Amino acid sequence: MIAFHGLEQKINLGATVGQECMSGIEWESQRVFLAVLRSGSLSGAAKLLGIAQATARRRLDHLEHALGVSLFTRTPQGLTPTAGAQRLIEHVEAMDLAAQTFNRMASSEASMDHGTVRLTCGELLGVEVLPGLLRPFHYEHAGLKLELSISDALEDIARLQSDIAVRLMRPNEADITVRRVGSLRIGIHASARCLERYGNPASLLSLRQRPLIGPDRRSADLRRFVEAGLCDADQHFAIASDHHLAQLAALKAGLGFGLCPTQIAKSHDLIHVLPHDFGFEVDVWIAMHNNLRKINRIAQAFEVLGEQLHQYLCLADQ
């Protein structure tokens, strides 16, 4: 790859990038650059773009030759962007966003029964709640492809990484529509088998002497436990996991006492423990980029999912 020198003389990283140096560079080459940034390798970039690795390499070489700079260095961890490449990230991501927006807006008048709606949600709600709420919408629009990105890692809806996001904290990206749909009521729960073995604690103090299910290395979750008054910072957890689905599975298996939204606990016959001594609420938000409101299938999915979530959070709490 071409050695990096003189990037400041080659390109103005402001508004003139697209005018001066990018005019002769194909967008497909820039897409490879972005895909390598996201995947860390040429093979990963090729897989993301659905092209051969040799094609990805050729396009990246073409981009570096056109710019006269080296964009990546090879390390044991993969391809690492050079300082010059890092300064181009914001611009190529903006171009990718513009391309995605163009494609979506071009299909905005298409039938409701065609196209894709991408949803992102955390693991617990995404597995335990979201599929059931999507059933009516899916049955009515069976031709739509619903992509479910289920992860506690946040996807950037401002950059259109997802069309619709369900989050447990208010989204703060720019140019988005946000709606609070209700709240999860968090309480201490246990299975009947757990209570039969360990007994029903009479207080939080006695609860702390029983096996607790809690976080492993996620300090933010432990901090919430402490701030809510459930335990001290040095609390021993008999079952420790940073995955909320794993904590729920441990609760269902009777391994101990732990936190769970009451709405989800009811569906698994978990028993609410010390309901008058402990509990807090977590707001649930739904969000989408403002530009996507013009796309019928996404706007309708947003409205339907928002209403379904609202009904679930309200009715399940009664």
C-alpha positions as a LaTeX table, in Angstrom:
\begin{tabular}{lrrr}
\hline
Residue & $x$ (\AA) & $y$ (\AA) & $z$ (\AA) \\
\hline
Met1 & 0.00 & 0.00 & 0.00 \\
Ile2 & 1.17 & 3.55 & $-0.75$ \\
Ala3 & 3.01 & 5.28 & 2.09 \\
Phe4 & 1.19 & 8.10 & 3.84 \\
His5 & 2.52 & 11.60 & 3.37 \\
Gly6 & 1.22 & 15.02 & 2.69 \\
Leu7 & $-2.45$ & 14.40 & 3.24 \\
Glu8 & $-3.03$ & 18.04 & 4.15 \\
Gln9 & $-1.71$ & 19.07 & 0.73 \\
Lys10 & $-3.68$ & 16.35 & $-1.04$ \\
Ile11 & $-7.15$ & 17.04 & 0.35 \\
Asn12 & $-9.04$ & 19.60 & 2.31 \\
Leu13 & $-10.95$ & 17.60 & 4.90 \\
Gly14 & $-13.74$ & 20.15 & 5.01 \\
Ala15 & $-16.47$ & 20.68 & 2.49 \\
Thr16 & $-14.10$ & 20.49 & $-0.48$ \\
Val17 & $-13.35$ & 16.76 & $-0.07$ \\
Gly18 & $-16.19$ & 15.87 & $-2.38$ \\
Gln19 & $-15.41$ & 18.73 & $-4.79$ \\
Glu20 & $-11.66$ & 18.45 & $-5.30$ \\
Cys21 & $-10.38$ & 14.94 & $-4.70$ \\
Met22 & $-13.44$ & 12.74 & $-4.59$ \\
Ser23 & $-14.80$ & 13.77 & $-7.98$ \\
Gly24 & $-12.82$ & 11.06 & $-9.76$ \\
Ile25 & $-13.24$ & 8.40 & $-7.09$ \\
Glu26 & $-16.03$ & 5.88 & $-7.40$ \\
Trp27 & $-18.46$ & 5.49 & $-4.49$ \\
Glu28 & $-17.94$ & 1.71 & $-4.65$ \\
Ser29 & $-14.30$ & 2.21 & $-3.63$ \\
Gln30 & $-15.35$ & 4.41 & $-0.73$ \\
Arg31 & $-17.87$ & 1.76 & 0.34 \\
Val32 & $-15.01$ & $-0.74$ & 0.60 \\
Phe33 & $-13.06$ & 1.76 & 2.72 \\
Leu34 & $-16.05$ & 2.10 & 5.07 \\
Ala35 & $-16.63$ & $-1.67$ & 5.18 \\
Val36 & $-12.99$ & $-2.29$ & 6.13 \\
Leu37 & $-13.32$ & 0.31 & 8.89 \\
Arg38 & $-16.37$ & $-1.50$ & 10.24 \\
Ser39 & $-15.11$ & $-5.07$ & 9.88 \\
Gly40 & $-11.37$ & $-4.66$ & 10.40 \\
Ser41 & $-10.38$ & $-6.79$ & 7.41 \\
Leu42 & $-10.71$ & $-7.12$ & 3.66 \\
Ser43 & $-12.44$ & $-10.48$ & 4.00 \\
Gly44 & $-14.95$ & $-8.95$ & 6.42 \\
Ala45 & $-15.51$ & $-6.00$ & 4.10 \\
Ala46 & $-16.09$ & $-8.33$ & 1.16 \\
Lys47 & $-18.64$ & $-10.28$ & 3.18 \\
Leu48 & $-20.45$ & $-7.10$ & 4.23 \\
Leu49 & $-20.67$ & $-5.89$ & 0.64 \\
Gly50 & $-21.32$ & $-9.26$ & $-0.98$ \\
Ile51 & $-18.30$ & $-9.08$ & $-3.27$ \\
Ala52 & $-15.13$ & $-11.11$ & $-3.77$ \\
Gln53 & $-12.17$ & $-10.31$ & $-1.53$ \\
Ala54 & $-10.04$ & $-9.65$ & $-4.60$ \\
Thr55 & $-12.58$ & $-7.07$ & $-5.74$ \\
Ala56 & $-12.50$ & $-5.39$ & $-2.34$ \\
Arg57 & $-8.70$ & $-5.26$ & $-2.43$ \\
Arg58 & $-8.68$ & $-3.81$ & $-5.95$ \\
Arg59 & $-11.16$ & $-1.08$ & $-5.03$ \\
Leu60 & $-9.26$ & $-0.16$ & $-1.88$ \\
Asp61 & $-5.99$ & 0.00 & $-3.84$ \\
His62 & $-7.73$ & 2.23 & $-6.39$ \\
Leu63 & $-8.93$ & 4.57 & $-3.62$ \\
Glu64 & $-5.46$ & 4.80 & $-2.05$ \\
His65 & $-3.89$ & 5.45 & $-5.45$ \\
Ala66 & $-6.43$ & 8.20 & $-6.21$ \\
Leu67 & $-5.82$ & 9.87 & $-2.84$ \\
Gly68 & $-2.08$ & 9.26 & $-2.84$ \\
Val69 & $-2.19$ & 8.03 & 0.76 \\
Ser70 & $-2.12$ & 4.79 & 2.70 \\
Leu71 & $-5.40$ & 4.23 & 4.55 \\
Phe72 & $-4.61$ & 1.13 & 6.61 \\
Thr73 & $-1.69$ & $-0.61$ & 8.28 \\
Arg74 & $-1.66$ & $-4.35$ & 8.87 \\
Thr75 & $-1.51$ & $-5.44$ & 12.54 \\
Pro76 & $-2.10$ & $-8.77$ & 14.34 \\
Gln77 & $-5.61$ & $-7.47$ & 15.11 \\
Gly78 & $-6.35$ & $-6.80$ & 11.43 \\
Leu79 & $-6.29$ & $-3.66$ & 9.29 \\
Thr80 & $-5.90$ & $-0.54$ & 11.42 \\
Pro81 & $-6.78$ & 2.88 & 9.94 \\
Thr82 & $-3.99$ & 5.38 & 9.63 \\
Ala83 & $-4.29$ & 8.88 & 11.09 \\
Gly84 & $-5.31$ & 10.15 & 7.67 \\
Ala85 & $-8.00$ & 7.49 & 7.33 \\
Gln86 & $-9.41$ & 8.35 & 10.73 \\
Arg87 & $-9.86$ & 11.95 & 9.63 \\
Leu88 & $-11.92$ & 10.75 & 6.65 \\
Ile89 & $-14.30$ & 8.55 & 8.66 \\
Glu90 & $-16.83$ & 11.29 & 9.40 \\
His91 & $-17.03$ & 12.22 & 5.72 \\
Val92 & $-17.42$ & 8.71 & 4.31 \\
Glu93 & $-20.04$ & 7.87 & 6.94 \\
Ala94 & $-21.95$ & 11.01 & 5.95 \\
Met95 & $-21.83$ & 9.88 & 2.33 \\
Asp96 & $-23.05$ & 6.42 & 3.32 \\
Leu97 & $-25.92$ & 7.96 & 5.26 \\
Ala98 & $-26.84$ & 10.09 & 2.24 \\
Ala99 & $-26.80$ & 7.03 & $-0.01$ \\
Gln100 & $-28.98$ & 5.04 & 2.37 \\
Thr101 & $-31.40$ & 7.92 & 2.70 \\
Phe102 & $-31.58$ & 8.26 & $-1.09$ \\
Asn103 & $-32.37$ & 4.56 & $-1.51$ \\
Arg104 & $-35.01$ & 4.58 & 1.20 \\
Met105 & $-36.66$ & 7.75 & $-0.01$ \\
Ala106 & $-36.67$ & 6.42 & $-3.59$ \\
Ser107 & $-38.70$ & 3.45 & $-2.34$ \\
Ser108 & $-40.94$ & 5.48 & $-0.03$ \\
Glu109 & $-43.95$ & 5.14 & $-2.30$ \\
Ala110 & $-43.54$ & 1.40 & $-2.68$ \\
Ser111 & $-46.23$ & $-0.98$ & $-1.46$ \\
Met112 & $-46.48$ & $-1.60$ & 2.26 \\
Asp113 & $-45.99$ & $-5.28$ & 1.50 \\
His114 & $-42.46$ & $-4.91$ & 0.14 \\
Gly115 & $-39.17$ & $-3.67$ & 1.47 \\
Thr116 & $-37.36$ & $-3.91$ & 4.79 \\
Val117 & $-37.86$ & $-2.48$ & 8.26 \\
Arg118 & $-34.87$ & $-2.83$ & 10.61 \\
Leu119 & $-35.55$ & $-2.79$ & 14.35 \\
Thr120 & $-32.98$ & $-2.65$ & 17.12 \\
Cys121 & $-33.67$ & $-3.52$ & 20.74 \\
Gly122 & $-31.87$ & $-4.76$ & 23.84 \\
Glu123 & $-31.64$ & $-8.48$ & 24.54 \\
Leu124 & $-34.31$ & $-8.86$ & 27.22 \\
Leu125 & $-37.11$ & $-6.94$ & 25.51 \\
Gly126 & $-35.92$ & $-8.06$ & 22.09 \\
Val127 & $-36.30$ & $-11.74$ & 22.92 \\
Glu128 & $-39.02$ & $-11.81$ & 25.56 \\
Val129 & $-41.39$ & $-9.10$ & 24.33 \\
Leu130 & $-40.73$ & $-7.76$ & 20.83 \\
Pro131 & $-41.56$ & $-10.85$ & 18.70 \\
Gly132 & $-45.02$ & $-11.21$ & 20.20 \\
Leu133 & $-45.80$ & $-7.54$ & 19.71 \\
Leu134 & $-44.76$ & $-7.71$ & 16.07 \\
Arg135 & $-47.12$ & $-10.61$ & 15.29 \\
Pro136 & $-50.16$ & $-8.55$ & 14.18 \\
Phe137 & $-48.05$ & $-6.25$ & 12.00 \\
His138 & $-46.22$ & $-9.22$ & 10.46 \\
Tyr139 & $-49.46$ & $-11.08$ & 9.72 \\
Glu140 & $-50.93$ & $-7.99$ & 8.04 \\
His141 & $-47.79$ & $-7.22$ & 6.01 \\
Ala142 & $-46.29$ & $-10.66$ & 5.44 \\
Gly143 & $-44.30$ & $-9.43$ & 2.42 \\
Leu144 & $-42.22$ & $-7.06$ & 4.51 \\
Lys145 & $-38.83$ & $-8.21$ & 5.73 \\
Leu146 & $-38.37$ & $-7.43$ & 9.43 \\
Glu147 & $-34.73$ & $-7.30$ & 10.50 \\
Leu148 & $-34.31$ & $-7.69$ & 14.26 \\
Ser149 & $-30.99$ & $-6.46$ & 15.61 \\
Ile150 & $-31.10$ & $-7.79$ & 19.17 \\
Ser151 & $-28.17$ & $-6.53$ & 21.22 \\
Asp152 & $-27.48$ & $-4.37$ & 24.24 \\
Ala153 & $-24.97$ & $-2.49$ & 22.08 \\
Leu154 & $-26.69$ & 0.62 & 20.72 \\
Glu155 & $-27.09$ & 1.09 & 16.98 \\
Asp156 & $-26.96$ & 4.71 & 15.82 \\
Ile157 & $-30.37$ & 5.60 & 14.41 \\
Ala158 & $-29.11$ & 9.06 & 13.42 \\
Arg159 & $-26.77$ & 7.27 & 11.01 \\
Leu160 & $-29.59$ & 4.94 & 9.93 \\
Gln161 & $-27.91$ & 1.83 & 11.29 \\
Ser162 & $-31.49$ & 0.86 & 12.19 \\
Asp163 & $-34.87$ & 2.27 & 11.19 \\
Ile164 & $-36.55$ & 1.99 & 14.60 \\
Ala165 & $-34.96$ & 1.67 & 18.02 \\
Val166 & $-36.49$ & 0.53 & 21.30 \\
Arg167 & $-34.38$ & 1.71 & 24.22 \\
Leu168 & $-34.40$ & 1.88 & 27.99 \\
Met169 & $-32.93$ & 5.37 & 28.06 \\
Arg170 & $-34.04$ & 8.42 & 26.13 \\
Pro171 & $-32.23$ & 8.54 & 22.77 \\
Asn172 & $-30.28$ & 11.75 & 22.28 \\
Glu173 & $-29.18$ & 11.57 & 18.65 \\
Ala174 & $-29.93$ & 14.52 & 16.40 \\
Asp175 & $-32.84$ & 14.67 & 13.94 \\
Ile176 & $-34.87$ & 11.87 & 15.45 \\
Thr177 & $-38.47$ & 11.37 & 16.57 \\
Val178 & $-38.70$ & 10.05 & 20.12 \\
Arg179 & $-41.69$ & 8.76 & 22.04 \\
Arg180 & $-41.99$ & 7.42 & 25.58 \\
Val181 & $-44.27$ & 4.38 & 25.46 \\
Gly182 & $-44.38$ & 3.46 & 29.15 \\
Ser183 & $-42.15$ & 1.97 & 31.79 \\
Leu184 & $-40.91$ & $-1.37$ & 33.05 \\
Arg185 & $-41.54$ & $-1.93$ & 36.74 \\
Ile186 & $-38.46$ & $-3.66$ & 38.13 \\
Gly187 & $-38.79$ & $-5.81$ & 41.23 \\
Ile188 & $-37.21$ & $-8.73$ & 43.06 \\
His189 & $-38.45$ & $-12.08$ & 41.83 \\
Ala190 & $-37.90$ & $-15.78$ & 42.43 \\
Ser191 & $-39.35$ & $-19.05$ & 41.27 \\
Ala192 & $-41.58$ & $-21.22$ & 43.44 \\
Arg193 & $-38.77$ & $-23.79$ & 43.60 \\
Cys194 & $-36.34$ & $-21.16$ & 44.88 \\
Leu195 & $-38.76$ & $-19.99$ & 47.58 \\
Glu196 & $-39.42$ & $-23.56$ & 48.61 \\
Arg197 & $-35.71$ & $-24.15$ & 49.11 \\
Tyr198 & $-34.58$ & $-20.85$ & 50.61 \\
Gly199 & $-37.76$ & $-19.41$ & 52.08 \\
Asn200 & $-39.41$ & $-16.05$ & 51.56 \\
Pro201 & $-37.19$ & $-13.27$ & 52.96 \\
Ala202 & $-38.85$ & $-10.90$ & 55.41 \\
Ser203 & $-36.59$ & $-7.94$ & 54.60 \\
Leu204 & $-33.88$ & $-6.74$ & 52.27 \\
Leu205 & $-31.33$ & $-7.59$ & 54.93 \\
Ser206 & $-32.44$ & $-11.20$ & 55.04 \\
Leu207 & $-32.59$ & $-11.28$ & 51.24 \\
Arg208 & $-28.88$ & $-10.40$ & 51.06 \\
Gln209 & $-28.13$ & $-13.57$ & 53.05 \\
Arg210 & $-29.75$ & $-15.70$ & 50.33 \\
Pro211 & $-28.37$ & $-16.52$ & 46.87 \\
Leu212 & $-28.65$ & $-13.47$ & 44.64 \\
Ile213 & $-28.46$ & $-13.28$ & 40.86 \\
Gly214 & $-26.73$ & $-10.17$ & 39.58 \\
Pro215 & $-24.13$ & $-8.58$ & 37.30 \\
Asp216 & $-20.67$ & $-9.95$ & 36.70 \\
Arg217 & $-18.39$ & $-7.19$ & 35.38 \\
Arg218 & $-20.86$ & $-4.58$ & 34.18 \\
Ser219 & $-20.24$ & $-1.79$ & 36.68 \\
Ala220 & $-23.25$ & 0.25 & 35.51 \\
Asp221 & $-25.64$ & $-2.56$ & 36.48 \\
Leu222 & $-23.99$ & $-2.99$ & 39.88 \\
Arg223 & $-24.20$ & 0.76 & 40.44 \\
Arg224 & $-27.94$ & 0.65 & 39.74 \\
Phe225 & $-28.35$ & $-2.21$ & 42.26 \\
Val226 & $-26.53$ & $-0.17$ & 44.89 \\
Glu227 & $-28.32$ & 3.11 & 44.14 \\
Ala228 & $-31.68$ & 1.35 & 44.30 \\
Gly229 & $-30.82$ & 0.00 & 47.75 \\
Leu230 & $-30.80$ & $-3.68$ & 46.86 \\
Cys231 & $-27.28$ & $-4.35$ & 48.07 \\
Asp232 & $-23.86$ & $-2.89$ & 48.83 \\
Ala233 & $-21.07$ & $-2.54$ & 46.29 \\
Asp234 & $-19.28$ & $-5.60$ & 47.72 \\
Gln235 & $-22.34$ & $-7.86$ & 47.52 \\
His236 & $-21.58$ & $-11.48$ & 46.68 \\
Phe237 & $-23.70$ & $-12.83$ & 43.82 \\
Ala238 & $-24.19$ & $-16.58$ & 43.76 \\
Ile239 & $-24.96$ & $-16.34$ & 40.04 \\
Ala240 & $-23.19$ & $-13.53$ & 38.17 \\
Ser241 & $-23.78$ & $-12.65$ & 34.53 \\
Asp242 & $-23.80$ & $-9.46$ & 32.51 \\
His243 & $-26.41$ & $-10.92$ & 30.16 \\
His244 & $-29.97$ & $-10.19$ & 31.24 \\
Leu245 & $-31.30$ & $-13.23$ & 29.40 \\
Ala246 & $-28.89$ & $-15.42$ & 31.37 \\
Gln247 & $-30.07$ & $-13.80$ & 34.61 \\
Leu248 & $-33.68$ & $-14.49$ & 33.65 \\
Ala249 & $-32.83$ & $-18.12$ & 32.85 \\
Ala250 & $-31.19$ & $-18.47$ & 36.27 \\
Leu251 & $-34.31$ & $-17.02$ & 37.90 \\
Lys252 & $-36.55$ & $-19.46$ & 36.05 \\
Ala253 & $-34.27$ & $-22.36$ & 37.02 \\
Gly254 & $-34.62$ & $-21.50$ & 40.71 \\
Leu255 & $-30.96$ & $-20.65$ & 41.24 \\
Gly256 & $-31.64$ & $-17.57$ & 43.34 \\
Phe257 & $-33.36$ & $-14.20$ & 43.75 \\
Gly258 & $-32.92$ & $-11.45$ & 41.21 \\
Leu259 & $-34.31$ & $-8.40$ & 39.46 \\
Cys260 & $-36.80$ & $-8.74$ & 36.65 \\
Pro261 & $-39.48$ & $-6.53$ & 35.07 \\
Thr262 & $-42.80$ & $-7.51$ & 36.60 \\
Gln263 & $-44.35$ & $-7.62$ & 33.11 \\
Ile264 & $-41.90$ & $-10.32$ & 32.02 \\
Ala265 & $-41.88$ & $-12.12$ & 35.37 \\
Lys266 & $-45.64$ & $-12.74$ & 35.14 \\
Ser267 & $-45.27$ & $-14.58$ & 31.85 \\
His268 & $-42.87$ & $-17.05$ & 33.53 \\
Asp269 & $-44.84$ & $-17.46$ & 36.79 \\
Leu270 & $-42.07$ & $-15.85$ & 38.81 \\
Ile271 & $-43.12$ & $-14.60$ & 42.24 \\
His272 & $-42.71$ & $-10.98$ & 43.28 \\
Val273 & $-40.66$ & $-10.82$ & 46.49 \\
Leu274 & $-40.78$ & $-7.86$ & 48.92 \\
Pro275 & $-42.96$ & $-5.78$ & 46.56 \\
His276 & $-43.54$ & $-3.10$ & 49.21 \\
Asp277 & $-39.87$ & $-2.80$ & 50.17 \\
Phe278 & $-38.13$ & $-2.55$ & 46.83 \\
Gly279 & $-38.80$ & $-1.56$ & 43.23 \\
Phe280 & $-38.15$ & 1.09 & 40.61 \\
Glu281 & $-39.24$ & 1.98 & 37.10 \\
Val282 & $-37.30$ & 2.17 & 33.84 \\
Asp283 & $-38.76$ & 4.23 & 31.01 \\
Val284 & $-39.11$ & 2.63 & 27.58 \\
Trp285 & $-38.58$ & 4.76 & 24.48 \\
Ile286 & $-39.09$ & 4.23 & 20.77 \\
Ala287 & $-37.27$ & 6.34 & 18.20 \\
Met288 & $-36.68$ & 6.76 & 14.47 \\
His289 & $-34.88$ & 9.22 & 12.19 \\
Asn290 & $-37.06$ & 12.12 & 11.07 \\
Asn291 & $-36.35$ & 11.43 & 7.38 \\
Leu292 & $-37.86$ & 7.95 & 7.70 \\
Arg293 & $-41.27$ & 9.36 & 8.63 \\
Lys294 & $-41.84$ & 9.86 & 4.91 \\
Ile295 & $-41.46$ & 6.13 & 4.23 \\
Asn296 & $-44.86$ & 4.57 & 4.73 \\
Arg297 & $-43.82$ & 1.09 & 5.84 \\
Ile298 & $-41.36$ & 2.42 & 8.45 \\
Ala299 & $-43.69$ & 5.14 & 9.72 \\
Gln300 & $-46.51$ & 2.63 & 10.12 \\
Ala301 & $-44.24$ & 0.10 & 11.82 \\
Phe302 & $-43.18$ & 2.85 & 14.23 \\
Glu303 & $-46.79$ & 3.72 & 15.08 \\
Val304 & $-47.93$ & 0.11 & 15.45 \\
Leu305 & $-44.96$ & $-0.96$ & 17.56 \\
Gly306 & $-45.26$ & 2.14 & 19.74 \\
Glu307 & $-48.93$ & 1.40 & 20.42 \\
Gln308 & $-48.26$ & $-2.30$ & 21.03 \\
Leu309 & $-45.50$ & $-1.48$ & 23.49 \\
His310 & $-47.72$ & 1.04 & 25.27 \\
Gln311 & $-50.52$ & $-1.49$ & 25.65 \\
Tyr312 & $-48.14$ & $-4.21$ & 26.81 \\
Leu313 & $-46.49$ & $-2.03$ & 29.44 \\
Cys314 & $-49.83$ & $-0.74$ & 30.72 \\
Leu315 & $-51.95$ & $-3.91$ & 30.62 \\
Ala316 & $-49.26$ & $-6.27$ & 31.87 \\
Asp317 & $-48.74$ & $-4.02$ & 34.84 \\
Gln318 & $-52.37$ & $-4.23$ & 36.00 \\
\hline
\end{tabular}
